[in-house]
Amino acid sequence: MPKLGPDLPEIAAMRERAPAGRIAVVNLLKFKPGAEARQAYARYMRHAHPAAHPDCTILHAGPAFHEFGTGEEWDYIIIAGYPCFEDFAATVSHDAWQTDGARHRPDALERTLMIVSPASDLSRDFPA
């Protein structure tokens, strides 16, 4: 079975090299076939909701329209913003996320990709 989210040892390791400041978390989701998969994801969302950090902002949520480049297909994209890495870590370390919510993810997802990215400035990262 594919890995469907970070576990506690991974989160602890990430804390050691966590970026300072705001972060964005990009979630790419590939659902299992059938309506039952999306219903299972809705159950995950309900059960994991108590773990949600109050300052987390959903920056984008929507279906994946088209992918260029890798040939991988995704069904849905969620981009969440957190004030800092520790707020994200607290969310995904919370028992509601790790157990109550996570037990529904295998019924919902074929695979997922979660990318944590610190906020930056394009003009600083790629000066003209």
C-alpha positions in Angstrom: 0.0 0.0 0.0 1.4 3.4 -0.9 2.3 5.9 1.8 -0.6 8.3 2.3 0.8 11.0 4.7 3.6 11.8 7.1 4.1 9.6 10.2 5.4 10.9 13.6 9.1 9.9 13.0 9.0 11.8 9.7 7.5 14.9 11.3 10.1 14.8 14.0 12.9 14.6 11.4 11.3 17.5 9.4 11.3 19.6 12.6 15.1 19.4 12.8 15.4 21.2 9.5 12.2 23.1 9.3 12.2 26.4 7.5 11.5 29.6 9.4 8.4 31.7 8.6 5.3 31.0 6.5 4.9 27.7 4.6 2.6 26.3 2.0 1.7 22.7 1.8 0.7 21.4 -1.7 -1.4 18.2 -1.6 -1.9 16.3 -4.8 -4.6 13.6 -4.5 -5.4 10.6 -6.7 -8.6 9.0 -5.7 -9.5 5.4 -6.0 -12.2 4.7 -8.6 -15.8 5.1 -7.6 -17.9 7.5 -5.6 -17.0 5.6 -2.4 -13.5 7.0 -2.5 -14.6 10.6 -2.4 -17.1 9.7 0.4 -14.2 8.1 2.3 -12.2 11.3 1.8 -15.1 13.4 3.1 -15.1 11.1 6.2 -11.3 11.7 6.6 -11.9 15.5 6.4 -14.6 15.3 9.1 -12.6 13.2 11.4 -9.3 15.1 10.9 -11.0 18.5 11.3 -10.3 18.8 15.1 -6.6 18.7 14.2 -6.9 21.7 11.9 -4.8 24.6 13.1 -6.9 27.8 13.5 -4.5 29.9 11.4 -4.3 27.4 8.5 -5.7 29.0 5.3 -6.8 27.0 2.3 -5.1 29.0 -0.5 -6.5 26.8 -3.3 -8.7 23.7 -3.6 -10.0 22.3 -6.8 -9.9 19.5 -9.4 -6.7 18.9 -11.3 -7.5 20.0 -14.8 -4.4 19.0 -16.7 -0.8 17.9 -16.0 2.2 18.8 -18.1 5.5 17.0 -17.9 5.6 13.8 -15.8 2.6 11.9 -17.1 1.2 11.4 -13.6 -2.5 12.1 -13.3 -4.0 13.7 -10.2 -7.6 14.3 -9.3 -7.6 17.1 -6.8 -5.2 19.7 -5.5 -5.3 21.4 -2.1 -2.8 24.2 -1.2 -2.8 25.1 2.5 -0.9 28.0 4.1 0.4 27.9 7.7 2.1 30.7 9.7 5.0 28.4 10.4 6.2 24.9 10.1 5.3 24.1 13.7 1.6 24.9 13.1 1.6 22.4 10.2 3.5 19.8 12.3 1.0 20.2 15.2 -1.8 19.5 12.7 -0.4 16.4 11.2 0.9 15.1 14.6 -2.5 15.5 16.2 -4.3 12.3 17.2 -7.4 13.3 15.2 -5.2 13.5 12.0 -2.9 10.5 12.7 -5.6 8.0 13.7 -9.2 9.2 13.5 -8.8 10.8 10.1 -6.0 8.7 8.7 -7.9 5.5 8.9 -10.2 6.7 6.1 -7.4 7.7 3.7 -6.6 4.2 2.4 -10.3 3.8 1.3 -10.1 7.1 -0.5 -6.7 7.4 -2.1 -4.6 5.5 -4.6 -1.7 7.9 -3.9 -0.9 11.3 -2.7 2.0 13.7 -2.8 2.5 16.3 0.0 5.1 19.1 -0.7 6.1 21.5 2.1 7.5 24.8 0.8 8.7 27.9 2.7 7.4 31.2 1.5 9.9 33.0 -0.7 10.2 35.8 -3.2 10.6 35.1 -6.9 12.7 38.3 -7.5 15.1 37.3 -4.7 15.3 33.7 -5.7 15.7 34.4 -9.5 17.1 37.9 -9.9 16.9 39.5 -13.3 
